[in-house]
Amino acid sequence: MVEMIVSRLGMDPTSQSYVVVLQEKDGARLLPIWIGQPEAESIVMQMHQMKRARPLTHDLCKTIITALGATLRRIQITRVENNTYFGELQLVRDGQFVQIDSRPSDAIAIALRLAAPIFAAEALLSREDDDEDTPDVFASPDVSVSGEGTELTAEQLKQYLEHLRPEDFGKFNP
């Protein structure tokens, strides 16, 4: 397993799907994962410390984990089968290890909230220059959100996500 960080989040113009791009911590290998809009919104909100009036599902998961006295040791993206990625949460509670199956997008959103490390199986990673189909996540400048810590409407967040560097993302076939 290789430790990863969330590098970018944007939209793939060919599929009109959101893509979260993980990058090897202290390295150049990448792992793009196509995700749904609610998960993309949750990830970007946490990355930019945006607040909502009510907690999102991933905020609820964080609260449940901590209220039960557990800690999120790490998350792992373990494999891909038929273009579907598989992940897991690794929790520890009272010295007991608990592994929970999860979609990678949900696991990432929860890991960001609990400051837990993100890991991916070595076989899933590609180099930025290995494949022309890998998203060129370094082609455009970073996008920042003004008003960190402020509340956004659902429409403002949707517009923000829709305008995140779409030219950076192409189709990736694992």
Long-range contacts (C-beta under 8 A, 24 or more apart in sequence): 1-76, 1-119, 1-120, 1-121, 1-122, 2-27, 2-29, 2-119, 2-120, 2-121, 2-122, 2-125, 3-117, 3-118, 3-119, 4-31, 4-77, 4-118, 4-119, 4-120, 5-118, 6-43, 6-47, 6-108, 6-112, 6-118, 7-137, 8-135, 8-137, 8-164, 8-165, 8-168, 9-40, 9-43, 9-44, 9-47, 9-161, 9-164, 10-135, 10-164, 10-165, 10-166, 10-168, 10-169, 11-161, 11-162, 11-164, 11-166, 11-169, 12-135, 12-166, 12-169, 12-170, 12-171, 13-166, 13-167, 13-169, 14-170, 14-171, 15-171, 18-161, 19-135, 19-169, 19-172, 20-105, 20-108, 21-135, 21-137, 21-169, 22-77, 22-108, 22-118, 22-120, 23-137, 24-125, 28-127, 28-128, 29-125, 29-126, 29-127, 29-128, 30-125, 30-126, 30-127, 30-128, 30-134, 30-135, 30-137, 31-77, 31-120, 31-124, 31-125, 31-126, 32-134, 32-135, 32-169, 32-172, 33-77, 33-85, 33-104, 33-105, 34-172, 35-104, 35-105, 36-105, 37-158, 37-161, 39-103, 39-105, 39-106, 39-108, 39-109, 40-105, 40-161, 41-157, 41-158, 41-161, 42-109, 43-105, 43-108, 43-109, 43-112, 44-145, 44-157, 44-160, 44-161, 44-164, 45-152, 45-157, 46-109, 46-112, 46-113, 47-112, 48-144, 48-145, 48-148, 49-148, 49-149, 50-145, 50-148, 50-149, 50-150, 50-151, 50-152, 50-157, 51-149, 51-150, 51-151, 52-151, 52-152, 53-151, 58-106, 58-109, 58-110, 58-113, 59-113, 61-106, 61-110, 61-113, 62-110, 62-113, 62-114, 65-91, 65-110, 65-114, 66-114, 68-93, 69-93, 69-94, 70-98, 71-114, 72-110, 72-111, 72-114, 72-116, 73-97, 73-116, 74-111, 74-116, 74-117, 74-118, 74-119, 75-102, 75-104, 75-107, 75-108, 75-110, 75-111, 75-116, 75-117, 75-118, 75-119, 76-107, 76-119, 76-120, 76-121, 77-104, 77-107, 77-118, 77-119, 77-120, 77-121, 77-124, 78-121, 79-121, 79-123, 79-124, 80-124, 80-174, 83-173, 83-174, 85-124, 124-174, 126-172, 131-172, 132-170, 133-170, 133-171, 133-172, 133-173, 134-170, 134-172, 135-168, 135-169, 135-170, 135-172, 136-168, 136-170, 137-168, 139-165, 139-167, 139-168, 140-165, 140-167, 140-168
